[in-house]
């Protein structure tokens, strides 16, 4: 926070009359250059700054893409379960949503290929909310689907920085040779939700269309925040922060898994534990609603992911979601002990 405040002050003190202007329509050039450098190093995504558009969150990115691809009245495929925040935007934009069921290694390619979708929204690095990582073979099949049908893949890489098991799997965008992947990134998980800053990497083939369609639109993210983040990245502080948080989250993640095994081993099965900042537990002998009610009385908040299904199956009420990003090791262990005590009532 000390370094971030310093960057905010430096941004405001930068020379010129830019403080009295709205900023570049696609975002500040310095920030887009830093994001381009970062994506190449961290996610294998090759992009010019001119392909990057700064937005005020993933929902804002999704709405812009719906307009860009003219998806109103068209079918868009989406993982089921999936992120309700995006699903709400898609509905409001007039899209017909085709729910695609999930398998152990990601969404069902058989169902996708049978659909008539003209676009696909997917979270391949850490499926939200079930947490599986899309296999490399399915990634290649997915790209082939886009090339053969002419459809676009919207890749939401919302917490791709945090992976704890196995070798890193390349982003879809890094494998895309046919310019059919639109990449979404955000600073909400990796840095601060309150900066309200996300970004889109468009394929070069869509840039002319974007420029024509969005000429009247001004940038929605504060140029002060954008310039401060650019300075934070230029100084190396952002990469230091990511390295530090990987260690913190990995330690929290290990504590969580060990505590679950120690105190709840016979009552639950862990789901989606390879990456990200949350896991799911599949419950035995109790429903999610019952466990949530009992745990609240003990001061422990856990959540049901049932809201994320468009078509909830009967087993949706057998899952709970545990977030561990903002907790200490002591809080995690104590929380799991209290949660485990709910099973002995």
Number of C-alpha atoms within 10 A of each C-alpha: 6 6 13 15 12 13 22 18 13 15 21 15 10 12 9 7 7 13 15 7 8 14 19 13 17 23 25 22 18 17 24 24 17 17 23 20 18 17 16 13 11 13 18 16 21 16 21 16 20 16 18 24 20 26 25 17 22 23 17 17 22 23 16 17 18 19 14 15 16 13 19 16 11 16 19 24 22 25 26 20 25 25 21 14 12 18 19 12 18 23 13 11 18 15 20 16 20 19 20 22 19 19 11 13 16 24 27 15 18 10 15 20 14 8 15 15 19 17 24 22 22 23 27 27 29 27 27 25 22 24 24 25 22 23 16 16 9 16 20 14 14 19 22 15 18 22 16 9 13 13 19 21 25 24 22 25 21 23 20 23 19 23 21 18 10 8 7 13 16 17 22 29 27 16 17 20 10 14 18 25 24 20 22 24 25 25 18 17 16 18 15 11 13 8 16 17 24 22 23 25 28 24 19 14 12 15 15 9 12 17 13 9 12 14 9 8 9 13 17 18 22 18 21 20 19 23 22 21 26 22 23 23 21 15 13 10 15 20 15 12 14 15 13 11 17 17 13 16 23 19 14 23 25 14 18 23 18 15 19 23 16 14 16 19 14 11 16 20 15 15 18 19 23 19 24 27 21 20 24 23 21 19 20 14 8 16 17 23 15 12 21 19 14 19 21 13 11 14 11 16 16 19 16 20 23 21 15 20 18 19 13 14 10 8 11 19 19 20 26 23 20 19 17 19 17 12 14 15 18 10 15 23 21 14 21 22 16 19 24 21 15 17 16 6 6
